[in-house]
Amino acid sequence: MKYLPYDDLVINAMDETELEEYIVTRENYGSQNWISDGYAIPFVTGHKYKIHWGLIGTNFEDMNILIPRAY
């Protein structure tokens, strides 16, 4: 799984060419290796991310996101 910070503050400051370059540059992405049972990845609430599954394709129809309750 690949993820890219995609906050409005970041992408709105870019023109169309800069945004395309930002998206295609692999070094801008974080990654998590595939685990057949699922992923556990920390995200910062209040931020946006562009997420994709790299070279494995999308061989599923649903995705569930569980956000644990903070104590």
N, CA, C, O and CB atoms as a CASP TS submission, in Angstrom:
PFRMAT TS
TARGET T0000
AUTHOR 0000-0000-0000
METHOD Language model
MODEL 1
PARENT N/A
ATOM      1  N   MET     1       0.851  -1.165   0.000  1.00  0.00           N
ATOM      2  CA  MET     1       0.000   0.000   0.000  1.00  0.00           C
ATOM      3  C   MET     1       0.895   1.225   0.000  1.00  0.00           C
ATOM      4  O   MET     1       1.880   1.278   0.736  1.00  0.00           O
ATOM      5  CB  MET     1      -0.967  -0.001   1.215  1.00  0.00           C
ATOM      6  N   LYS     2       0.565   2.188  -0.804  1.00  0.00           N
ATOM      7  CA  LYS     2       1.303   3.443  -0.893  1.00  0.00           C
ATOM      8  C   LYS     2       0.397   4.585  -0.443  1.00  0.00           C
ATOM      9  O   LYS     2      -0.806   4.569  -0.704  1.00  0.00           O
ATOM     10  CB  LYS     2       1.824   3.684  -2.340  1.00  0.00           C
ATOM     11  N   TYR     3       0.972   5.568   0.228  1.00  0.00           N
ATOM     12  CA  TYR     3       0.178   6.711   0.652  1.00  0.00           C
ATOM     13  C   TYR     3       0.982   7.994   0.478  1.00  0.00           C
ATOM     14  O   TYR     3       2.195   8.026   0.689  1.00  0.00           O
ATOM     15  CB  TYR     3      -0.276   6.548   2.118  1.00  0.00           C
ATOM     16  N   LEU     4       0.275   9.044   0.088  1.00  0.00           N
ATOM     17  CA  LEU     4       0.876  10.331  -0.239  1.00  0.00           C
ATOM     18  C   LEU     4       0.144  11.429   0.523  1.00  0.00           C
ATOM     19  O   LEU     4      -1.081  11.503   0.439  1.00  0.00           O
ATOM     20  CB  LEU     4       0.834  10.596  -1.769  1.00  0.00           C
ATOM     21  N   PRO     5       0.852  12.287   1.266  1.00  0.00           N
ATOM     22  CA  PRO     5       0.176  13.425   1.888  1.00  0.00           C
ATOM     23  C   PRO     5      -0.524  14.265   0.813  1.00  0.00           C
ATOM     24  O   PRO     5       0.092  14.628  -0.189  1.00  0.00           O
ATOM     25  CB  PRO     5       1.187  14.294   2.689  1.00  0.00           C
ATOM     26  N   TYR     6      -1.799  14.570   1.020  1.00  0.00           N
ATOM     27  CA  TYR     6      -2.601  15.197  -0.023  1.00  0.00           C
ATOM     28  C   TYR     6      -3.489  16.301   0.551  1.00  0.00           C
ATOM     29  O   TYR     6      -4.628  16.481   0.119  1.00  0.00           O
ATOM     30  CB  TYR     6      -3.457  14.147  -0.735  1.00  0.00           C
ATOM     31  N   ASP     7      -2.961  17.029   1.521  1.00  0.00           N
ATOM     32  CA  ASP     7      -3.707  18.125   2.135  1.00  0.00           C
ATOM     33  C   ASP     7      -3.954  19.245   1.130  1.00  0.00           C
ATOM     34  O   ASP     7      -3.132  19.492   0.247  1.00  0.00           O
ATOM     35  CB  ASP     7      -2.955  18.668   3.358  1.00  0.00           C
ATOM     36  N   ASP     8      -5.088  19.917   1.273  1.00  0.00           N
ATOM     37  CA  ASP     8      -5.407  21.048   0.408  1.00  0.00           C
ATOM     38  C   ASP     8      -4.304  22.105   0.440  1.00  0.00           C
ATOM     39  O   ASP     8      -3.972  22.690  -0.591  1.00  0.00           O
ATOM     40  CB  ASP     8      -6.739  21.669   0.822  1.00  0.00           C
ATOM     41  N   LEU     9      -3.744  22.346   1.607  1.00  0.00           N
ATOM     42  CA  LEU     9      -2.696  23.347   1.752  1.00  0.00           C
ATOM     43  C   LEU     9      -1.481  23.012   0.890  1.00  0.00           C
ATOM     44  O   LEU     9      -0.811  23.911   0.382  1.00  0.00           O
ATOM     45  CB  LEU     9      -2.283  23.468   3.214  1.00  0.00           C
ATOM     46  N   VAL    10      -1.199  21.730   0.727  1.00  0.00           N
ATOM     47  CA  VAL    10      -0.060  21.290  -0.084  1.00  0.00           C
ATOM     48  C   VAL    10      -0.392  21.353  -1.571  1.00  0.00           C
ATOM     49  O   VAL    10       0.342  21.969  -2.345  1.00  0.00           O
ATOM     50  CB  VAL    10       0.356  19.862   0.303  1.00  0.00           C
ATOM     51  N   ILE    11      -1.484  20.724  -1.973  1.00  0.00           N
ATOM     52  CA  ILE    11      -1.758  20.584  -3.404  1.00  0.00           C
ATOM     53  C   ILE    11      -2.340  21.841  -4.049  1.00  0.00           C
ATOM     54  O   ILE    11      -2.152  22.060  -5.246  1.00  0.00           O
ATOM     55  CB  ILE    11      -2.700  19.443  -3.619  1.00  0.00           C
ATOM     56  N   ASN    12      -3.045  22.670  -3.274  1.00  0.00           N
ATOM     57  CA  ASN    12      -3.613  23.896  -3.855  1.00  0.00           C
ATOM     58  C   ASN    12      -2.545  24.918  -4.216  1.00  0.00           C
ATOM     59  O   ASN    12      -2.784  25.804  -5.037  1.00  0.00           O
ATOM     60  CB  ASN    12      -4.601  24.521  -2.888  1.00  0.00           C
ATOM     61  N   ALA    13      -1.365  24.800  -3.606  1.00  0.00           N
ATOM     62  CA  ALA    13      -0.265  25.719  -3.909  1.00  0.00           C
ATOM     63  C   ALA    13       0.463  25.325  -5.189  1.00  0.00           C
ATOM     64  O   ALA    13       1.344  26.052  -5.649  1.00  0.00           O
ATOM     65  CB  ALA    13       0.720  25.762  -2.746  1.00  0.00           C
ATOM     66  N   MET    14       0.101  24.169  -5.773  1.00  0.00           N
ATOM     67  CA  MET    14       0.784  23.664  -6.967  1.00  0.00           C
ATOM     68  C   MET    14      -0.046  23.942  -8.209  1.00  0.00           C
ATOM     69  O   MET    14      -1.276  23.920  -8.177  1.00  0.00           O
ATOM     70  CB  MET    14       1.063  22.155  -6.839  1.00  0.00           C
ATOM     71  N   ASP    15       0.667  24.206  -9.317  1.00  0.00           N
ATOM     72  CA  ASP    15      -0.055  24.265 -10.587  1.00  0.00           C
ATOM     73  C   ASP    15      -0.242  22.832 -11.083  1.00  0.00           C
ATOM     74  O   ASP    15       0.230  21.891 -10.446  1.00  0.00           O
ATOM     75  CB  ASP    15       0.715  25.144 -11.650  1.00  0.00           C
ATOM     76  N   GLU    16      -0.923  22.659 -12.207  1.00  0.00           N
ATOM     77  CA  GLU    16      -1.260  21.324 -12.703  1.00  0.00           C
ATOM     78  C   GLU    16      -0.014  20.472 -12.968  1.00  0.00           C
ATOM     79  O   GLU    16      -0.010  19.278 -12.667  1.00  0.00           O
ATOM     80  CB  GLU    16      -2.085  21.438 -13.978  1.00  0.00           C
ATOM     81  N   THR    17       1.020  21.060 -13.516  1.00  0.00           N
ATOM     82  CA  THR    17       2.260  20.338 -13.818  1.00  0.00           C
ATOM     83  C   THR    17       2.968  19.910 -12.538  1.00  0.00           C
ATOM     84  O   THR    17       3.441  18.777 -12.446  1.00  0.00           O
ATOM     85  CB  THR    17       3.196  21.208 -14.669  1.00  0.00           C
ATOM     86  N   GLU    18       3.046  20.796 -11.552  1.00  0.00           N
ATOM     87  CA  GLU    18       3.686  20.465 -10.277  1.00  0.00           C
ATOM     88  C   GLU    18       2.924  19.356  -9.546  1.00  0.00           C
ATOM     89  O   GLU    18       3.537  18.466  -8.956  1.00  0.00           O
ATOM     90  CB  GLU    18       3.778  21.715  -9.386  1.00  0.00           C
ATOM     91  N   LEU    19       1.601  19.407  -9.586  1.00  0.00           N
ATOM     92  CA  LEU    19       0.787  18.382  -8.934  1.00  0.00           C
ATOM     93  C   LEU    19       1.013  17.025  -9.591  1.00  0.00           C
ATOM     94  O   LEU    19       1.168  16.018  -8.900  1.00  0.00           O
ATOM     95  CB  LEU    19      -0.705  18.759  -8.987  1.00  0.00           C
ATOM     96  N   GLU    20       1.031  16.993 -10.913  1.00  0.00           N
ATOM     97  CA  GLU    20       1.279  15.732 -11.614  1.00  0.00           C
ATOM     98  C   GLU    20       2.651  15.176 -11.248  1.00  0.00           C
ATOM     99  O   GLU    20       2.790  13.973 -11.026  1.00  0.00           O
ATOM    100  CB  GLU    20       1.175  15.929 -13.137  1.00  0.00           C
ATOM    101  N   GLU    21       3.666  16.038 -11.183  1.00  0.00           N
ATOM    102  CA  GLU    21       5.015  15.607 -10.812  1.00  0.00           C
ATOM    103  C   GLU    21       5.047  15.100  -9.366  1.00  0.00           C
ATOM    104  O   GLU    21       5.715  14.108  -9.071  1.00  0.00           O
ATOM    105  CB  GLU    21       6.018  16.766 -10.993  1.00  0.00           C
ATOM    106  N   TYR    22       4.334  15.772  -8.475  1.00  0.00           N
ATOM    107  CA  TYR    22       4.246  15.368  -7.073  1.00  0.00           C
ATOM    108  C   TYR    22       3.656  13.962  -6.959  1.00  0.00           C
ATOM    109  O   TYR    22       4.139  13.141  -6.179  1.00  0.00           O
ATOM    110  CB  TYR    22       3.394  16.373  -6.273  1.00  0.00           C
ATOM    111  N   ILE    23       2.612  13.692  -7.739  1.00  0.00           N
ATOM    112  CA  ILE    23       1.925  12.407  -7.677  1.00  0.00           C
ATOM    113  C   ILE    23       2.785  11.282  -8.236  1.00  0.00           C
ATOM    114  O   ILE    23       2.770  10.180  -7.687  1.00  0.00           O
ATOM    115  CB  ILE    23       0.610  12.479  -8.434  1.00  0.00           C
ATOM    116  N   VAL    24       3.524  11.518  -9.296  1.00  0.00           N
ATOM    117  CA  VAL    24       4.289  10.437  -9.932  1.00  0.00           C
ATOM    118  C   VAL    24       5.661  10.197  -9.297  1.00  0.00           C
ATOM    119  O   VAL    24       6.294   9.183  -9.594  1.00  0.00           O
ATOM    120  CB  VAL    24       4.471  10.745 -11.393  1.00  0.00           C
ATOM    121  N   THR    25       6.135  11.092  -8.437  1.00  0.00           N
ATOM    122  CA  THR    25       7.442  10.927  -7.806  1.00  0.00           C
ATOM    123  C   THR    25       7.337   9.940  -6.647  1.00  0.00           C
ATOM    124  O   THR    25       6.720  10.234  -5.623  1.00  0.00           O
ATOM    125  CB  THR    25       7.991  12.287  -7.312  1.00  0.00           C
ATOM    126  N   ARG    26       7.941   8.775  -6.820  1.00  0.00           N
ATOM    127  CA  ARG    26       7.825   7.698  -5.835  1.00  0.00           C
ATOM    128  C   ARG    26       8.378   8.069  -4.465  1.00  0.00           C
ATOM    129  O   ARG    26       7.887   7.568  -3.453  1.00  0.00           O
ATOM    130  CB  ARG    26       8.533   6.476  -6.338  1.00  0.00           C
ATOM    131  N   GLU    27       9.365   8.915  -4.412  1.00  0.00           N
ATOM    132  CA  GLU    27       9.978   9.285  -3.132  1.00  0.00           C
ATOM    133  C   GLU    27       9.032  10.067  -2.240  1.00  0.00           C
ATOM    134  O   GLU    27       9.281  10.183  -1.040  1.00  0.00           O
ATOM    135  CB  GLU    27      11.227  10.097  -3.372  1.00  0.00           C
ATOM    136  N   ASN    28       7.958  10.604  -2.790  1.00  0.00           N
ATOM    137  CA  ASN    28       6.990  11.360  -1.995  1.00  0.00           C
ATOM    138  C   ASN    28       6.039  10.459  -1.209  1.00  0.00           C
ATOM    139  O   ASN    28       5.327  10.931  -0.323  1.00  0.00           O
ATOM    140  CB  ASN    28       6.190  12.273  -2.895  1.00  0.00           C
ATOM    141  N   TYR    29       6.026   9.171  -1.529  1.00  0.00           N
ATOM    142  CA  TYR    29       5.095   8.235  -0.920  1.00  0.00           C
ATOM    143  C   TYR    29       5.712   7.501   0.263  1.00  0.00           C
ATOM    144  O   TYR    29       6.904   7.194   0.273  1.00  0.00           O
ATOM    145  CB  TYR    29       4.618   7.239  -1.948  1.00  0.00           C
ATOM    146  N   GLY    30       4.887   7.232   1.245  1.00  0.00           N
ATOM    147  CA  GLY    30       5.226   6.256   2.264  1.00  0.00           C
ATOM    148  C   GLY    30       4.694   4.924   1.782  1.00  0.00           C
ATOM    149  O   GLY    30       3.881   4.889   0.858  1.00  0.00           O
ATOM    150  N   SER    31       5.126   3.827   2.380  1.00  0.00           N
ATOM    151  CA  SER    31       4.608   2.535   1.943  1.00  0.00           C
ATOM    152  C   SER    31       4.486   1.571   3.111  1.00  0.00           C
ATOM    153  O   SER    31       5.151   1.712   4.137  1.00  0.00           O
ATOM    154  CB  SER    31       5.505   1.939   0.865  1.00  0.00           C
ATOM    155  N   GLN    32       3.626   0.600   2.925  1.00  0.00           N
ATOM    156  CA  GLN    32       3.392  -0.453   3.896  1.00  0.00           C
ATOM    157  C   GLN    32       3.313  -1.751   3.125  1.00  0.00           C
ATOM    158  O   GLN    32       2.576  -1.828   2.142  1.00  0.00           O
ATOM    159  CB  GLN    32       2.095  -0.200   4.736  1.00  0.00           C
ATOM    160  N   ASN    33       4.046  -2.776   3.535  1.00  0.00           N
ATOM    161  CA  ASN    33       4.004  -4.060   2.850  1.00  0.00           C
ATOM    162  C   ASN    33       2.656  -4.742   3.048  1.00  0.00           C
ATOM    163  O   ASN    33       1.995  -4.556   4.070  1.00  0.00           O
ATOM    164  CB  ASN    33       5.130  -4.965   3.346  1.00  0.00           C
ATOM    165  N   TRP    34       2.264  -5.524   2.066  1.00  0.00           N
ATOM    166  CA  TRP    34       0.996  -6.229   2.092  1.00  0.00           C
ATOM    167  C   TRP    34       0.976  -7.291   3.187  1.00  0.00           C
ATOM    168  O   TRP    34       1.908  -8.083   3.320  1.00  0.00           O
ATOM    169  CB  TRP    34       0.722  -6.864   0.739  1.00  0.00           C
ATOM    170  N   ILE    35      -0.081  -7.292   3.950  1.00  0.00           N
ATOM    171  CA  ILE    35      -0.334  -8.302   4.974  1.00  0.00           C
ATOM    172  C   ILE    35      -1.704  -8.884   4.625  1.00  0.00           C
ATOM    173  O   ILE    35      -2.678  -8.136   4.530  1.00  0.00           O
ATOM    174  CB  ILE    35      -0.290  -7.693   6.466  1.00  0.00           C
ATOM    175  N   SER    36      -1.798 -10.176   4.435  1.00  0.00           N
ATOM    176  CA  SER    36      -3.045 -10.754   3.931  1.00  0.00           C
ATOM    177  C   SER    36      -4.247 -10.508   4.840  1.00  0.00           C
ATOM    178  O   SER    36      -5.380 -10.475   4.360  1.00  0.00           O
ATOM    179  CB  SER    36      -2.869 -12.230   3.737  1.00  0.00           C
ATOM    180  N   ASP    37      -4.024 -10.337   6.132  1.00  0.00           N
ATOM    181  CA  ASP    37      -5.138 -10.100   7.057  1.00  0.00           C
ATOM    182  C   ASP    37      -5.554  -8.635   7.120  1.00  0.00           C
ATOM    183  O   ASP    37      -6.647  -8.329   7.597  1.00  0.00           O
ATOM    184  CB  ASP    37      -4.764 -10.573   8.442  1.00  0.00           C
ATOM    185  N   GLY    38      -4.711  -7.729   6.652  1.00  0.00           N
ATOM    186  CA  GLY    38      -5.049  -6.315   6.682  1.00  0.00           C
ATOM    187  C   GLY    38      -3.848  -5.457   6.997  1.00  0.00           C
ATOM    188  O   GLY    38      -2.731  -5.955   7.140  1.00  0.00           O
ATOM    189  N   TYR    39      -4.080  -4.188   7.102  1.00  0.00           N
ATOM    190  CA  TYR    39      -3.040  -3.202   7.370  1.00  0.00           C
ATOM    191  C   TYR    39      -3.294  -2.540   8.714  1.00  0.00           C
ATOM    192  O   TYR    39      -4.437  -2.429   9.158  1.00  0.00           O
ATOM    193  CB  TYR    39      -2.980  -2.145   6.249  1.00  0.00           C
ATOM    194  N   ALA    40      -2.234  -2.107   9.348  1.00  0.00           N
ATOM    195  CA  ALA    40      -2.335  -1.214  10.495  1.00  0.00           C
ATOM    196  C   ALA    40      -1.363  -0.079  10.210  1.00  0.00           C
ATOM    197  O   ALA    40      -0.149  -0.251  10.316  1.00  0.00           O
ATOM    198  CB  ALA    40      -2.011  -1.953  11.875  1.00  0.00           C
ATOM    199  N   ILE    41      -1.890   1.056   9.856  1.00  0.00           N
ATOM    200  CA  ILE    41      -1.066   2.197   9.469  1.00  0.00           C
ATOM    201  C   ILE    41      -1.540   3.424  10.232  1.00  0.00           C
ATOM    202  O   ILE    41      -2.730   3.739  10.227  1.00  0.00           O
ATOM    203  CB  ILE    41      -1.126   2.442   7.931  1.00  0.00           C
ATOM    204  N   PRO    42      -0.619   4.116  10.886  1.00  0.00           N
ATOM    205  CA  PRO    42      -1.033   5.331  11.592  1.00  0.00           C
ATOM    206  C   PRO    42      -1.225   6.493  10.618  1.00  0.00           C
ATOM    207  O   PRO    42      -0.381   6.735   9.756  1.00  0.00           O
ATOM    208  CB  PRO    42       0.002   5.706  12.663  1.00  0.00           C
ATOM    209  N   PHE    43      -2.323   7.198  10.761  1.00  0.00           N
ATOM    210  CA  PHE    43      -2.585   8.412   9.995  1.00  0.00           C
ATOM    211  C   PHE    43      -2.890   9.522  10.983  1.00  0.00           C
ATOM    212  O   PHE    43      -3.395   9.272  12.078  1.00  0.00           O
ATOM    213  CB  PHE    43      -3.762   8.214   8.979  1.00  0.00           C
ATOM    214  N   VAL    44      -2.586  10.734  10.596  1.00  0.00           N
ATOM    215  CA  VAL    44      -2.871  11.885  11.431  1.00  0.00           C
ATOM    216  C   VAL    44      -4.262  12.391  11.062  1.00  0.00           C
ATOM    217  O   VAL    44      -4.520  12.732   9.907  1.00  0.00           O
ATOM    218  CB  VAL    44      -1.787  13.005  11.256  1.00  0.00           C
ATOM    219  N   THR    45      -5.146  12.437  12.037  1.00  0.00           N
ATOM    220  CA  THR    45      -6.499  12.912  11.757  1.00  0.00           C
ATOM    221  C   THR    45      -6.445  14.380  11.336  1.00  0.00           C
ATOM    222  O   THR    45      -5.572  15.137  11.760  1.00  0.00           O
ATOM    223  CB  THR    45      -7.420  12.729  12.998  1.00  0.00           C
ATOM    224  N   GLY    46      -7.390  14.753  10.504  1.00  0.00           N
ATOM    225  CA  GLY    46      -7.449  16.115  10.014  1.00  0.00           C
ATOM    226  C   GLY    46      -6.579  16.351   8.785  1.00  0.00           C
ATOM    227  O   GLY    46      -6.505  17.476   8.291  1.00  0.00           O
ATOM    228  N   HIS    47      -5.928  15.320   8.290  1.00  0.00           N
ATOM    229  CA  HIS    47      -5.107  15.428   7.087  1.00  0.00           C
ATOM    230  C   HIS    47      -5.669  14.524   6.010  1.00  0.00           C
ATOM    231  O   HIS    47      -6.410  13.585   6.302  1.00  0.00           O
ATOM    232  CB  HIS    47      -3.635  15.071   7.382  1.00  0.00           C
ATOM    233  N   LYS    48      -5.316  14.807   4.760  1.00  0.00           N
ATOM    234  CA  LYS    48      -5.768  13.993   3.627  1.00  0.00           C
ATOM    235  C   LYS    48      -4.594  13.226   3.057  1.00  0.00           C
ATOM    236  O   LYS    48      -3.451  13.681   3.090  1.00  0.00           O
ATOM    237  CB  LYS    48      -6.423  14.871   2.534  1.00  0.00           C
ATOM    238  N   TYR    49      -4.903  12.046   2.532  1.00  0.00           N
ATOM    239  CA  TYR    49      -3.893  11.180   1.930  1.00  0.00           C
ATOM    240  C   TYR    49      -4.432  10.600   0.634  1.00  0.00           C
ATOM    241  O   TYR    49      -5.618  10.286   0.537  1.00  0.00           O
ATOM    242  CB  TYR    49      -3.479  10.049   2.901  1.00  0.00           C
ATOM    243  N   LYS    50      -3.569  10.458  -0.358  1.00  0.00           N
ATOM    244  CA  LYS    50      -3.893   9.716  -1.580  1.00  0.00           C
ATOM    245  C   LYS    50      -3.343   8.320  -1.354  1.00  0.00           C
ATOM    246  O   LYS    50      -2.157   8.157  -1.069  1.00  0.00           O
ATOM    247  CB  LYS    50      -3.283  10.398  -2.898  1.00  0.00           C
ATOM    248  N   ILE    51      -4.199   7.309  -1.479  1.00  0.00           N
ATOM    249  CA  ILE    51      -3.810   5.937  -1.160  1.00  0.00           C
ATOM    250  C   ILE    51      -4.008   5.055  -2.388  1.00  0.00           C
ATOM    251  O   ILE    51      -5.018   5.160  -3.083  1.00  0.00           O
ATOM    252  CB  ILE    51      -4.628   5.394   0.043  1.00  0.00           C
ATOM    253  N   HIS    52      -3.035   4.185  -2.647  1.00  0.00           N
ATOM    254  CA  HIS    52      -3.206   3.181  -3.686  1.00  0.00           C
ATOM    255  C   HIS    52      -2.402   1.945  -3.331  1.00  0.00           C
ATOM    256  O   HIS    52      -1.584   1.953  -2.411  1.00  0.00           O
ATOM    257  CB  HIS    52      -2.783   3.730  -5.063  1.00  0.00           C
ATOM    258  N   TRP    53      -2.651   0.898  -4.072  1.00  0.00           N
ATOM    259  CA  TRP    53      -2.079  -0.398  -3.737  1.00  0.00           C
ATOM    260  C   TRP    53      -0.932  -0.806  -4.651  1.00  0.00           C
ATOM    261  O   TRP    53      -0.685  -1.999  -4.829  1.00  0.00           O
ATOM    262  CB  TRP    53      -3.144  -1.443  -3.783  1.00  0.00           C
ATOM    263  N   GLY    54      -0.240   0.141  -5.224  1.00  0.00           N
ATOM    264  CA  GLY    54       0.960  -0.144  -5.999  1.00  0.00           C
ATOM    265  C   GLY    54       0.709  -1.093  -7.147  1.00  0.00           C
ATOM    266  O   GLY    54      -0.250  -0.923  -7.899  1.00  0.00           O
ATOM    267  N   LEU    55       1.554  -2.080  -7.286  1.00  0.00           N
ATOM    268  CA  LEU    55       1.509  -2.983  -8.425  1.00  0.00           C
ATOM    269  C   LEU    55       0.561  -4.167  -8.249  1.00  0.00           C
ATOM    270  O   LEU    55       0.380  -4.942  -9.188  1.00  0.00           O
ATOM    271  CB  LEU    55       2.874  -3.490  -8.699  1.00  0.00           C
ATOM    272  N   ILE    56      -0.057  -4.331  -7.062  1.00  0.00           N
ATOM    273  CA  ILE    56      -0.923  -5.498  -6.870  1.00  0.00           C
ATOM    274  C   ILE    56      -2.292  -5.315  -7.506  1.00  0.00           C
ATOM    275  O   ILE    56      -3.051  -6.276  -7.637  1.00  0.00           O
ATOM    276  CB  ILE    56      -1.087  -5.784  -5.395  1.00  0.00           C
ATOM    277  N   GLY    57      -2.606  -4.106  -7.895  1.00  0.00           N
ATOM    278  CA  GLY    57      -3.915  -3.863  -8.493  1.00  0.00           C
ATOM    279  C   GLY    57      -5.010  -3.793  -7.452  1.00  0.00           C
ATOM    280  O   GLY    57      -4.748  -3.855  -6.251  1.00  0.00           O
ATOM    281  N   THR    58      -6.209  -3.668  -7.910  1.00  0.00           N
ATOM    282  CA  THR    58      -7.349  -3.608  -6.995  1.00  0.00           C
ATOM    283  C   THR    58      -8.202  -4.849  -7.213  1.00  0.00           C
ATOM    284  O   THR    58      -9.154  -4.828  -7.993  1.00  0.00           O
ATOM    285  CB  THR    58      -8.190  -2.303  -7.211  1.00  0.00           C
ATOM    286  N   ASN    59      -7.861  -5.917  -6.530  1.00  0.00           N
ATOM    287  CA  ASN    59      -8.570  -7.177  -6.674  1.00  0.00           C
ATOM    288  C   ASN    59      -9.572  -7.383  -5.542  1.00  0.00           C
ATOM    289  O   ASN    59      -9.737  -8.502  -5.056  1.00  0.00           O
ATOM    290  CB  ASN    59      -7.583  -8.334  -6.718  1.00  0.00           C
ATOM    291  N   PHE    60     -10.231  -6.326  -5.124  1.00  0.00           N
ATOM    292  CA  PHE    60     -11.234  -6.402  -4.072  1.00  0.00           C
ATOM    293  C   PHE    60     -12.316  -5.383  -4.364  1.00  0.00           C
ATOM    294  O   PHE    60     -12.115  -4.468  -5.163  1.00  0.00           O
ATOM    295  CB  PHE    60     -10.608  -6.161  -2.672  1.00  0.00           C
ATOM    296  N   GLU    61     -13.455  -5.538  -3.724  1.00  0.00           N
ATOM    297  CA  GLU    61     -14.581  -4.645  -3.963  1.00  0.00           C
ATOM    298  C   GLU    61     -14.885  -3.743  -2.784  1.00  0.00           C
ATOM    299  O   GLU    61     -15.570  -2.733  -2.950  1.00  0.00           O
ATOM    300  CB  GLU    61     -15.796  -5.442  -4.302  1.00  0.00           C
ATOM    301  N   ASP    62     -14.395  -4.077  -1.594  1.00  0.00           N
ATOM    302  CA  ASP    62     -14.686  -3.298  -0.403  1.00  0.00           C
ATOM    303  C   ASP    62     -13.413  -2.990   0.362  1.00  0.00           C
ATOM    304  O   ASP    62     -12.421  -3.713   0.276  1.00  0.00           O
ATOM    305  CB  ASP    62     -15.672  -4.036   0.490  1.00  0.00           C
ATOM    306  N   MET    63     -13.464  -1.907   1.105  1.00  0.00           N
ATOM    307  CA  MET    63     -12.381  -1.571   2.025  1.00  0.00           C
ATOM    308  C   MET    63     -13.031  -1.026   3.287  1.00  0.00           C
ATOM    309  O   MET    63     -13.826  -0.088   3.231  1.00  0.00           O
ATOM    310  CB  MET    63     -11.369  -0.531   1.394  1.00  0.00           C
ATOM    311  N   ASN    64     -12.690  -1.615   4.416  1.00  0.00           N
ATOM    312  CA  ASN    64     -13.195  -1.144   5.696  1.00  0.00           C
ATOM    313  C   ASN    64     -12.078  -0.449   6.449  1.00  0.00           C
ATOM    314  O   ASN    64     -10.938  -0.915   6.462  1.00  0.00           O
ATOM    315  CB  ASN    64     -13.775  -2.307   6.528  1.00  0.00           C
ATOM    316  N   ILE    65     -12.409   0.655   7.068  1.00  0.00           N
ATOM    317  CA  ILE    65     -11.441   1.403   7.861  1.00  0.00           C
ATOM    318  C   ILE    65     -11.941   1.427   9.293  1.00  0.00           C
ATOM    319  O   ILE    65     -13.069   1.841   9.560  1.00  0.00           O
ATOM    320  CB  ILE    65     -11.235   2.853   7.305  1.00  0.00           C
ATOM    321  N   LEU    66     -11.109   0.989  10.200  1.00  0.00           N
ATOM    322  CA  LEU    66     -11.429   0.999  11.610  1.00  0.00           C
ATOM    323  C   LEU    66     -10.586   2.065  12.283  1.00  0.00           C
ATOM    324  O   LEU    66      -9.358   2.029  12.207  1.00  0.00           O
ATOM    325  CB  LEU    66     -11.194  -0.390  12.250  1.00  0.00           C
ATOM    326  N   ILE    67     -11.223   2.992  12.927  1.00  0.00           N
ATOM    327  CA  ILE    67     -10.515   4.031  13.658  1.00  0.00           C
ATOM    328  C   ILE    67     -10.730   3.754  15.141  1.00  0.00           C
ATOM    329  O   ILE    67     -11.825   3.960  15.665  1.00  0.00           O
ATOM    330  CB  ILE    67     -11.012   5.475  13.256  1.00  0.00           C
ATOM    331  N   PRO    68      -9.670   3.283  15.820  1.00  0.00           N
ATOM    332  CA  PRO    68      -9.844   2.958  17.237  1.00  0.00           C
ATOM    333  C   PRO    68     -10.128   4.198  18.076  1.00  0.00           C
ATOM    334  O   PRO    68      -9.689   5.304  17.764  1.00  0.00           O
ATOM    335  CB  PRO    68      -8.606   2.254  17.767  1.00  0.00           C
ATOM    336  N   ARG    69     -10.860   3.978  19.124  1.00  0.00           N
ATOM    337  CA  ARG    69     -11.205   5.069  20.038  1.00  0.00           C
ATOM    338  C   ARG    69      -9.994   5.400  20.899  1.00  0.00           C
ATOM    339  O   ARG    69      -9.332   4.498  21.412  1.00  0.00           O
ATOM    340  CB  ARG    69     -12.427   4.692  20.927  1.00  0.00           C
ATOM    341  N   ALA    70      -9.703   6.678  21.061  1.00  0.00           N
ATOM    342  CA  ALA    70      -8.603   7.101  21.909  1.00  0.00           C
ATOM    343  C   ALA    70      -9.022   7.047  23.367  1.00  0.00           C
ATOM    344  O   ALA    70     -10.162   7.369  23.702  1.00  0.00           O
ATOM    345  CB  ALA    70      -8.139   8.512  21.533  1.00  0.00           C
ATOM    346  N   TYR    71      -8.122   6.648  24.219  1.00  0.00           N
ATOM    347  CA  TYR    71      -8.431   6.560  25.651  1.00  0.00           C
ATOM    348  C   TYR    71      -7.747   7.623  26.425  1.00  0.00           C
ATOM    349  O   TYR    71      -7.899   7.694  27.644  1.00  0.00           O
ATOM    350  CB  TYR    71      -8.050   5.226  26.203  1.00  0.00           C
TER
END
